[in-house]
Amino acid sequence: MIKCIAIDDEPIALSIIQEYCKRYGDIELQCFTSPVAGMECIMAEKPDIVFLDIEMNSYNGVTLAKELPESTCLIFTTAYAQYALDGFNVNATDFLHKPFFYQRFEQAVKKAMLFINAKNENTNSRRTITLKADHKTIIIGIDDIDYIEAMDNYVKIFRHEQPTVISQVTMKEMETLIPSGKFIRVHRSFIVSLDSIEKFSNRRIFLKNYTHPIPVGRTYIDSFNNLYNIFKRHKSNNK
């Protein structure tokens, strides 16, 4: 569940964010027309994402943003495009220019989730990643992933002894989420876990507990050979 707080002195703006959050799914949202009450809740709850208006009666969202917890991703929502630069100067994750449609909202939330995953890497050596799948936000253990397959604008994540996960992210996005020393792109359609490799022969990778081989593309063969050989030596030295 993604914890979010929205602060805007216009109730109709908050209702739109509420509607979009329901459509996105698996978001716990609290809304405030009072910046003071909203900031108090932020300090107490430490949400993942804050949606913050900039021009609110006697309050300025850019000033309030400087008081946010460092772990919180900030998405500004405002009708005044001239404030965009000020927003990014306080490390806003994104800037939604009112009126904005659902597709733009979804893009901003996904961008925030990438930042959240990156922060998780620093705090727990990226033992997990967070993705949206089947209208829910799920946490996937890095060590559980055997390989990832591209399917148009989706990826299919294969895990040992656990259900396969289908998520609407690109392979490039997945590469930013998973540790490069543990996973390698071997084909435009495949990323594999080095730990899951049983053997490599004739440009085909055979994984433990899987009968079908994974092809290694021509443009990936050299980088795969280099990393796989380093990985095998490291594993052998640590036995």
C-alpha positions in Angstrom: 0.0 0.0 0.0 1.3 3.4 -1.0 0.8 6.0 1.7 -0.1 9.4 0.2 -1.2 12.8 1.6 -2.6 15.6 -0.6 -2.7 19.3 0.5 -4.8 21.8 -1.5 -7.1 24.6 -0.4 -9.4 23.8 -3.3 -11.8 20.8 -2.5 -12.4 20.1 -6.1 -8.7 19.6 -6.8 -8.5 17.2 -3.9 -11.5 15.3 -5.2 -9.7 14.8 -8.6 -6.7 13.4 -6.8 -8.9 11.1 -4.8 -10.6 9.8 -8.0 -7.2 9.2 -9.7 -5.8 7.4 -6.6 -8.8 5.1 -6.6 -8.3 4.4 -10.3 -4.6 3.7 -9.8 -5.3 1.3 -6.9 -3.6 0.3 -3.7 -3.1 3.9 -2.5 -4.0 5.0 1.0 -4.8 8.8 0.6 -5.5 11.5 3.2 -6.6 14.9 2.0 -6.3 18.3 3.7 -7.5 21.8 2.7 -5.6 23.1 5.7 -1.8 23.3 5.1 -1.2 23.3 8.9 -3.2 20.1 9.5 -1.7 18.5 6.4 1.9 19.2 7.5 1.1 17.9 11.0 -0.2 14.6 9.5 2.9 14.4 7.2 5.2 14.7 10.2 3.3 12.0 12.1 2.6 9.6 9.3 5.8 9.9 7.1 3.9 9.2 3.8 5.6 7.8 0.7 4.2 10.6 -1.5 2.9 14.1 -0.9 0.7 16.0 -3.4 1.2 19.6 -2.6 -0.4 22.8 -4.1 1.8 25.8 -4.3 -0.5 28.8 -4.0 -2.8 28.3 -1.0 -4.2 31.5 0.5 -1.4 32.8 2.9 0.7 29.6 2.5 3.3 28.8 -0.1 3.8 25.2 -1.0 7.5 25.7 -1.9 8.2 27.0 1.6 6.2 24.1 3.1 8.1 21.6 1.0 11.4 22.5 2.7 9.9 21.1 5.9 9.0 17.7 4.4 10.8 14.5 5.7 13.7 13.6 3.4 12.2 10.1 2.7 9.0 11.6 1.2 8.5 12.0 -2.5 7.0 15.4 -3.4 4.7 16.0 -6.4 3.6 19.6 -6.8 0.1 20.3 -8.2 -0.5 23.8 -9.3 -2.2 25.9 -12.0 0.8 28.2 -12.2 3.5 26.8 -14.6 5.9 29.6 -13.6 6.5 27.8 -10.3 7.9 24.7 -11.9 11.5 25.8 -11.5 10.9 26.7 -7.8 9.4 23.2 -7.4 12.4 21.4 -8.7 14.8 23.6 -6.7 13.3 21.9 -3.6 13.8 18.4 -5.1 10.3 17.8 -6.2 9.9 14.4 -7.9 7.4 15.8 -10.4 5.2 18.8 -11.2 1.6 18.4 -12.2 0.2 21.4 -14.1 -3.5 21.8 -13.5 -5.7 20.7 -15.0 -4.0 17.3 -15.5 -5.4 14.0 -16.7 -5.1 10.6 -15.3 -2.3 9.4 -17.6 -0.1 12.3 -16.4 -1.0 11.5 -12.8 -0.1 7.8 -13.2 3.2 8.8 -14.8 4.1 11.0 -11.8 3.2 8.2 -9.3 5.3 5.7 -11.2 8.2 8.1 -11.2 7.8 8.6 -7.5 7.9 4.8 -7.0 11.2 4.6 -8.9 12.6 7.1 -6.4 11.2 5.1 -3.5 12.8 1.9 -4.7 16.1 3.7 -5.2 16.0 5.0 -1.6 15.2 1.5 -0.4 18.4 0.3 -2.1 20.4 2.7 0.1 18.7 1.6 3.3 18.5 -2.1 2.9 20.9 -2.9 0.0 17.9 -3.3 -2.3 16.6 -6.6 -0.9 13.2 -5.9 -2.4 11.5 -3.9 -5.1 8.0 -2.4 -5.2 5.9 -2.8 -8.3 2.3 -2.4 -9.3 0.7 -5.6 -10.5 -2.9 -6.7 -10.9 -4.1 -3.3 -9.6 -2.1 -3.8 -6.4 1.3 -2.6 -5.1 3.4 -5.7 -4.3 6.9 -6.1 -2.8 9.1 -8.6 -4.5 12.2 -10.1 -3.0 15.3 -9.6 -5.1 16.6 -13.1 -4.3 13.4 -14.6 -5.4 13.7 -13.5 -9.0 15.1 -16.0 -11.6 14.5 -14.1 -14.8 12.5 -11.3 -16.4 10.9 -11.4 -19.8 9.7 -8.4 -21.8 6.1 -8.4 -23.2 5.4 -5.2 -25.1 5.0 -2.5 -22.4 4.9 -5.1 -19.6 7.4 -7.4 -18.0 6.9 -10.9 -16.7 8.9 -11.7 -13.6 9.6 -15.4 -13.0 10.3 -16.4 -9.4 11.2 -19.8 -7.9 8.4 -21.4 -6.0 6.3 -18.3 -6.2 3.7 -17.0 -8.7 4.8 -15.2 -11.8 4.2 -11.4 -11.6 3.2 -9.2 -14.6 3.8 -5.5 -14.2 3.4 -2.5 -16.6 7.0 -1.3 -16.5 9.7 -1.4 -19.3 12.9 -3.4 -19.3 14.9 -0.2 -19.0 12.9 0.7 -15.8 13.5 -2.8 -14.4 17.3 -2.4 -15.0 17.2 0.6 -12.7 15.4 -1.3 -10.0 17.5 -4.4 -9.8 21.2 -4.6 -8.7 23.5 -4.9 -11.8 26.0 -7.2 -10.0 23.3 -9.8 -9.5 21.3 -9.5 -12.8 22.3 -9.0 -16.4 20.5 -8.1 -19.6 21.3 -10.9 -22.1 18.7 -10.2 -24.8 16.4 -7.3 -25.6 13.6 -9.5 -24.1 15.4 -11.1 -21.2 17.2 -10.2 -17.9 18.5 -13.2 -15.9 19.7 -13.7 -12.3 23.3 -14.8 -12.3 22.5 -17.0 -9.2 19.9 -18.9 -11.2 22.2 -19.9 -14.0 22.9 -23.7 -14.1 25.0 -23.7 -17.3 25.8 -21.7 -20.5 26.2 -23.4 -23.9 26.0 -22.3 -27.5 24.7 -18.8 -26.6 21.9 -20.3 -24.5 21.4 -20.0 -20.8 19.9 -22.9 -18.8 18.4 -21.9 -15.5 17.9 -24.0 -12.4 14.3 -25.4 -12.2 13.5 -24.4 -15.8 13.4 -26.6 -18.9 13.5 -23.9 -21.6 16.7 -22.1 -22.4 17.2 -18.3 -22.5 18.8 -17.0 -25.6 21.8 -14.6 -25.5 21.6 -11.9 -28.1 24.6 -11.0 -30.3 25.0 -7.5 -28.9 24.9 -8.9 -25.3 27.3 -11.8 -25.6 30.5 -10.1 -24.7 29.2 -8.3 -21.6 27.5 -11.5 -20.5 30.7 -13.6 -20.9 32.7 -11.0 -18.9 30.3 -10.6 -16.0 29.4 -14.3 -15.8 33.1 -15.3 -15.7 33.7 -12.8 -12.9 30.7 -14.1 -11.1 31.8 -17.7 -11.3 35.3 -16.8 -10.1 33.9 -14.9 -7.2 31.6 -17.7 -6.3 34.4 -20.3 -6.5 36.6 -18.2 -4.2 33.9 -17.9 -1.6 33.3 -21.7 -1.3 
